[in-house]
Amino acid sequence: MARETTLILFKPDGIQQGITGAVLDRYLKEGFRIRALKMLQANNELLNEHYAHITHLEFFPDIRAFMQETPVIALALEGEDAISRVRKILGPTDSTEAAPGTIRGDYGSKDQFSKMRNICHASDSPESAAVELRRFFSESEVFD
């Protein structure tokens, strides 16, 4: 097993529901360690960069507007196989497909917004985690 650090973004729906503490608690109970944590208002530039792979799709303006409804919380978590384990605890991107007991299964939207209003974003690979962590945190904001 590899020790990894991954990025989690608490999206506006999780913040609006007031469940960020409950979600964070699930990760901490799994033995993950916080390396960085901050709240920020995501601007267009940041969101265009973060979602560069989908900016050409017709629904992208809706995602960008959603991600600006409230500030987001960026979290760097470290642990053994953190990337895959965090995503397993979170559940599939589409909350309607997420099993009860996963974060998205318990809290995610169960309507036509289930792929967007799904509580958190989590890095999907070591490569994307490295890029995303640098996007949301400066080197001096990540602690050992």
Secondary structure, 3 states (H helix, E strand, C coil): CCEEEEEEEECHHHHHHCCHHHHHHHHHHCCCEEEEEEEECCCHHHHHHHCHHHCCCCCHHHHHHHHCCCCEEEEEEEEECHHHHHHHHHCCCCHHHCCCCCHHHHHCCCCCCCCCCCCEEECCCHHHHHHHHHHHCCHHHCCC
